[in-house]
Amino acid sequence: MTRIGYVPLHQSLRPPGDRRRFSGYAGRRGIDFVVVDDWRDVDVAVVSTEADLLRWTSAPSRIKMVLDLPDAFLDEPVSKRTRARGLAKWVAGPLSKPVLRHDRAMLRLVARADAVVCSTPEQAQKLGHHAGNVHVVLDDHSEVTPMAPRSWSDRKLSAVHLVWEGMFHTLGAVEQVLPGLRLLAEEEGVVLHLVTDRRPKRYMNRFLHHEVADVVAHWDLDVQLHDWDVETLESVGRDCHLAIVPVVRSDPYALGKPENRMRLFWRLGLPVLASDSPAHRRAVGLAGVAEDTLCGGASDWSQALRRYTSEPAACRAAAEAGHRAALGPYGSEAVMAAWDGVLASIGVQP
């Protein structure tokens, strides 16, 4: 029997990056694994980005290693922040010693891995220059209850309600949508719901706190904050008209992210307006959603908001097409099959 170990993002397995990726897949498939920090007593190791990459680069060849890299780290420009990462991760705990170039150390681990998992075809192409066995696997959203698209009349609300969800470091992307939201608020009234961590850690995700309420206080909008959990996201989504998924298009790292949040909102039966990115463009093409739901900048956001809050038929069509895709080609079985393929590629039958 193949013994599988997993190096998680957190020992509790509670982060979405654990629940929605390997540990969630293993649970649904009934695959036994143990949480590990080294390769003793295992034959296969699935390694997250919180592993000690220095140690795992030296894992013996008998250990079949799967490296899960869901973010576009190869697109991240070199900066003071990236140069400090090797020291920060040593101070915070994941690394056994500091490294000057964390990105180069990660590439060495990519080269050592027997399979590398990423989130987009664009990432896969770039990783293919460093690894010979690369797979694209999106997040599994089976923990979120699917909701059929609703008509505007089902909501009976006095204002347009929009929802955004995400981590604090992506909140700045909402700034580009604010001019269009303010114009809309003058005409119809707007409530923007943010489902997030209201007091996220400031340094290395461990020390001190940001206050999201302070950040949004100057937005000049009715902003409602909600602590992130699955039940809250479902509840908020049930009463909203639209979801927004902006990204900072000038940031290659953000622009290279996958379409996971679009898929999540489509699963909730919501039409989605999103920044124009390779992943989002691919998603609307697969789903058959109109391309004018993609926004290149503030002007596009204003136009899209105006159209999709004034044309219920267009809004419903976008929601229905996205919902079909979320449960079909983007559904949980497709994600499970992708992970099956990852394990099969290293000789492990699920």
Legacy VTK file of the C-alpha trace (Angstrom):
# vtk DataFile Version 3.0
C-alpha trace
ASCII
DATASET POLYDATA
POINTS 350 float
0.000 0.000 0.000
1.341 3.413 -1.008
1.956 5.674 1.981
1.131 9.303 1.211
2.292 12.298 3.223
1.098 15.878 2.881
2.920 19.067 3.860
-0.012 21.489 4.304
-0.344 25.242 4.390
-1.467 24.827 8.011
-1.489 21.849 10.350
-5.243 22.276 10.879
-5.933 21.833 7.133
-8.432 24.700 7.480
-7.105 27.216 4.888
-8.927 27.153 1.535
-5.616 26.235 -0.082
-5.718 22.967 1.870
-9.471 22.286 1.870
-9.962 23.032 -1.813
-6.861 21.332 -3.090
-5.093 18.106 -2.171
-6.531 17.410 1.274
-10.065 18.052 0.012
-9.480 15.823 -2.987
-8.097 13.037 -0.822
-11.078 13.264 1.508
-13.582 13.002 -1.340
-11.713 10.094 -2.936
-11.200 8.278 0.369
-7.419 8.426 0.043
-5.551 8.082 3.314
-2.674 10.466 3.993
-0.740 11.758 6.984
0.426 15.306 7.673
4.229 15.340 7.594
7.184 17.682 7.635
9.698 15.199 6.225
9.733 12.055 4.110
10.210 9.401 6.769
7.704 6.557 6.517
6.073 7.781 3.277
6.407 6.784 -0.362
4.703 9.839 -1.861
4.777 13.425 -0.587
2.437 16.186 -1.698
4.155 19.446 -0.830
2.560 22.893 -0.457
4.290 26.268 -0.631
4.631 26.259 3.176
7.079 23.364 3.056
10.755 23.783 3.920
11.815 23.902 0.279
15.493 23.645 1.220
14.907 20.354 2.984
12.552 18.927 0.366
14.896 19.713 -2.507
17.177 17.095 -0.954
14.486 14.400 -0.663
15.805 11.052 -1.939
14.729 9.978 -5.411
12.723 7.060 -3.999
10.218 9.640 -2.671
7.701 10.574 -5.345
7.076 14.264 -4.814
4.100 16.358 -5.974
4.604 20.113 -5.616
1.418 22.213 -5.512
2.036 25.772 -6.785
-1.401 27.340 -7.335
-0.162 30.948 -7.651
1.737 32.492 -10.570
5.015 32.861 -8.695
7.041 32.846 -11.925
5.240 36.048 -12.946
6.047 37.884 -9.721
8.533 40.704 -10.367
11.673 40.750 -8.261
11.225 43.380 -5.548
12.274 44.230 -2.013
9.396 42.076 -0.824
10.406 39.019 -2.850
14.058 39.461 -1.897
13.091 39.516 1.779
10.887 36.434 1.506
13.672 33.961 2.169
14.560 35.714 5.407
10.917 36.213 6.423
10.041 32.556 5.918
13.060 31.549 7.982
11.978 33.876 10.831
8.347 32.723 10.594
9.238 29.042 10.559
8.815 27.243 7.219
12.484 27.480 6.188
15.246 25.750 8.125
17.683 28.525 7.194
17.499 31.873 5.398
17.946 32.112 1.631
18.872 35.176 -0.413
16.689 34.299 -3.408
13.559 32.421 -2.420
12.425 32.288 -6.066
15.568 30.459 -7.150
15.257 28.026 -4.265
11.668 27.351 -5.324
12.794 26.645 -8.880
15.229 24.060 -7.545
12.299 22.366 -5.795
10.282 22.551 -9.030
13.117 20.742 -10.802
13.260 18.080 -8.064
9.516 17.376 -8.031
8.172 14.372 -9.898
4.960 16.285 -10.664
4.125 19.982 -10.396
0.544 21.203 -10.024
-0.456 24.738 -11.000
-3.702 26.596 -11.757
-3.562 27.896 -15.333
-2.275 26.785 -18.738
-0.112 29.913 -18.792
1.576 28.873 -15.561
1.967 25.327 -16.888
3.742 26.548 -20.005
6.254 28.555 -17.973
6.800 25.803 -15.412
7.369 23.404 -18.291
10.750 25.061 -18.846
11.811 23.778 -15.415
9.790 20.569 -14.941
8.741 17.739 -17.189
5.438 16.720 -15.619
3.116 19.698 -15.061
-0.644 19.587 -14.415
-3.353 22.248 -14.230
-5.786 21.774 -11.339
-8.304 24.387 -10.188
-9.792 24.661 -6.695
-12.601 22.322 -5.687
-15.672 24.246 -4.527
-17.809 21.310 -3.451
-17.983 22.764 0.087
-20.172 25.563 -1.338
-23.820 24.684 -1.981
-24.805 25.430 -5.602
-27.643 27.931 -6.015
-29.745 28.293 -9.137
-29.638 31.768 -10.722
-32.400 34.035 -9.471
-34.288 36.830 -11.217
-34.144 40.412 -9.975
-37.716 40.200 -8.739
-36.733 37.340 -6.403
-34.612 39.732 -4.333
-37.007 42.640 -3.710
-34.256 44.978 -2.557
-34.264 48.771 -2.572
-30.664 49.054 -3.806
-28.238 47.143 -6.010
-26.278 44.690 -3.873
-22.862 43.535 -5.054
-20.473 41.068 -3.469
-16.696 40.688 -3.475
-14.738 38.029 -1.606
-11.059 37.514 -1.050
-7.987 38.055 1.076
-6.874 41.457 2.272
-3.934 41.743 -0.108
-6.329 41.619 -3.087
-8.704 44.260 -1.686
-6.857 47.107 -3.380
-8.078 45.855 -6.755
-11.579 47.071 -5.839
-10.369 50.687 -6.088
-10.746 50.624 -9.893
-14.455 49.761 -9.545
-15.267 52.568 -7.102
-15.926 55.354 -9.649
-18.561 53.234 -11.386
-20.092 52.179 -8.090
-20.344 55.786 -6.913
-22.108 56.813 -10.138
-24.483 53.903 -9.756
-25.100 54.810 -6.119
-26.246 58.277 -7.127
-28.907 56.777 -9.410
-30.098 53.590 -7.702
-28.341 53.083 -4.410
-25.553 50.554 -3.938
-24.521 48.218 -1.148
-21.111 46.601 -1.561
-20.621 43.445 0.513
-17.040 42.400 1.280
-16.617 38.838 2.526
-13.110 38.676 3.946
-10.982 38.542 7.073
-11.815 41.839 8.772
-8.606 41.874 10.860
-5.940 40.051 8.857
-2.403 39.701 10.102
-0.075 42.401 8.806
3.403 40.865 8.729
4.126 37.410 7.287
0.476 36.572 8.019
1.449 36.241 11.671
2.027 39.581 13.390
-0.091 42.691 14.104
-3.265 43.445 12.161
-4.810 45.442 9.365
-8.282 46.892 9.926
-10.399 46.490 6.802
-12.960 48.943 8.205
-10.295 51.660 8.185
-9.366 50.903 4.574
-12.927 51.174 3.239
-13.975 54.142 5.395
-12.966 56.621 2.670
-14.675 54.773 -0.194
-17.823 56.939 0.063
-20.080 53.920 -0.372
-22.336 51.777 1.760
-19.901 48.943 2.468
-20.947 45.950 4.563
-18.161 43.772 5.997
-18.630 40.045 6.603
-16.205 37.571 8.135
-15.277 34.883 5.630
-16.764 31.437 6.053
-18.718 29.231 3.686
-22.098 29.795 5.328
-21.674 33.578 5.295
-20.616 33.593 1.648
-23.684 31.549 0.717
-25.986 33.795 2.748
-24.593 37.030 1.318
-24.521 35.673 -2.216
-28.149 34.596 -1.988
-29.289 38.213 -1.607
-26.950 39.925 -4.076
-27.512 40.929 -7.685
-23.944 40.832 -8.972
-20.463 39.672 -8.014
-17.269 41.529 -8.894
-13.801 40.017 -9.377
-11.334 42.826 -10.077
-7.580 42.300 -10.269
-4.739 44.785 -10.630
-3.930 44.305 -14.301
-0.582 46.085 -14.020
0.616 43.399 -11.569
1.763 40.285 -13.495
1.346 38.119 -10.394
-2.288 39.176 -9.933
-3.012 39.039 -13.660
-1.743 35.468 -13.753
-4.222 34.191 -11.170
-6.780 31.531 -12.160
-10.521 31.892 -12.561
-11.373 30.335 -9.195
-13.363 33.281 -7.829
-15.429 33.535 -11.017
-16.228 29.834 -10.705
-17.166 30.275 -7.050
-19.673 33.056 -7.737
-21.064 31.258 -10.773
-21.660 28.273 -8.510
-23.703 30.589 -6.288
-25.873 31.518 -9.257
-24.510 35.048 -9.603
-23.516 36.947 -12.741
-19.891 38.053 -12.503
-18.149 41.195 -13.715
-14.395 40.675 -13.727
-11.139 42.231 -14.818
-9.947 41.160 -18.241
-7.207 38.595 -17.668
-6.108 35.456 -19.530
-7.909 33.181 -17.054
-11.100 35.257 -16.953
-11.199 35.539 -20.747
-10.771 31.777 -21.049
-13.551 31.256 -18.493
-16.153 33.422 -20.228
-15.288 31.720 -23.513
-15.782 28.265 -22.027
-19.019 29.289 -20.314
-20.455 31.255 -23.226
-20.761 34.429 -21.136
-20.715 37.775 -22.963
-17.262 39.349 -23.209
-18.583 42.712 -22.033
-18.548 41.246 -18.517
-14.735 41.663 -18.710
-13.324 45.059 -17.789
-9.993 46.564 -18.774
-10.186 49.635 -16.568
-12.412 52.071 -14.695
-14.377 53.112 -17.815
-15.186 49.493 -18.682
-16.281 48.870 -15.108
-18.664 51.825 -15.219
-20.206 50.652 -18.500
-20.547 47.043 -17.369
-22.099 48.042 -14.053
-24.597 50.284 -15.823
-25.612 47.575 -18.287
-25.855 44.649 -15.903
-27.791 46.567 -13.288
-30.291 47.951 -15.823
-30.865 44.880 -18.034
-32.219 41.976 -15.968
-32.332 39.680 -19.012
-28.617 40.137 -19.714
-27.855 39.668 -16.038
-29.851 36.431 -15.896
-28.255 35.095 -19.100
-24.759 35.688 -17.704
-25.680 33.997 -14.426
-27.222 30.961 -16.114
-24.318 30.417 -18.515
-21.776 30.748 -15.730
-23.741 28.447 -13.444
-23.858 25.716 -16.089
-20.097 25.950 -16.507
-19.490 25.929 -12.742
-21.355 22.649 -12.373
-20.176 21.154 -15.678
-16.667 21.594 -17.109
-15.607 23.597 -14.047
-17.323 21.280 -11.580
-15.983 19.120 -8.800
-15.728 15.948 -10.852
-13.459 17.707 -13.338
-11.222 18.802 -10.451
-11.182 15.299 -8.985
-10.259 13.825 -12.374
-7.389 16.299 -12.696
-5.957 15.212 -9.340
-6.432 11.579 -10.373
-4.240 12.366 -13.356
-1.554 13.923 -11.166
-1.261 10.794 -9.013
-1.447 8.460 -12.002
1.469 10.334 -13.618
3.760 9.248 -10.765
2.448 5.688 -10.713
-0.158 5.996 -7.963
-3.668 4.768 -8.727
-6.341 6.673 -6.737
LINES 1 351
350 0 1 2 3 4 5 6 7 8 9 10 11 12 13 14 15 16 17 18 19 20 21 22 23 24 25 26 27 28 29 30 31 32 33 34 35 36 37 38 39 40 41 42 43 44 45 46 47 48 49 50 51 52 53 54 55 56 57 58 59 60 61 62 63 64 65 66 67 68 69 70 71 72 73 74 75 76 77 78 79 80 81 82 83 84 85 86 87 88 89 90 91 92 93 94 95 96 97 98 99 100 101 102 103 104 105 106 107 108 109 110 111 112 113 114 115 116 117 118 119 120 121 122 123 124 125 126 127 128 129 130 131 132 133 134 135 136 137 138 139 140 141 142 143 144 145 146 147 148 149 150 151 152 153 154 155 156 157 158 159 160 161 162 163 164 165 166 167 168 169 170 171 172 173 174 175 176 177 178 179 180 181 182 183 184 185 186 187 188 189 190 191 192 193 194 195 196 197 198 199 200 201 202 203 204 205 206 207 208 209 210 211 212 213 214 215 216 217 218 219 220 221 222 223 224 225 226 227 228 229 230 231 232 233 234 235 236 237 238 239 240 241 242 243 244 245 246 247 248 249 250 251 252 253 254 255 256 257 258 259 260 261 262 263 264 265 266 267 268 269 270 271 272 273 274 275 276 277 278 279 280 281 282 283 284 285 286 287 288 289 290 291 292 293 294 295 296 297 298 299 300 301 302 303 304 305 306 307 308 309 310 311 312 313 314 315 316 317 318 319 320 321 322 323 324 325 326 327 328 329 330 331 332 333 334 335 336 337 338 339 340 341 342 343 344 345 346 347 348 349
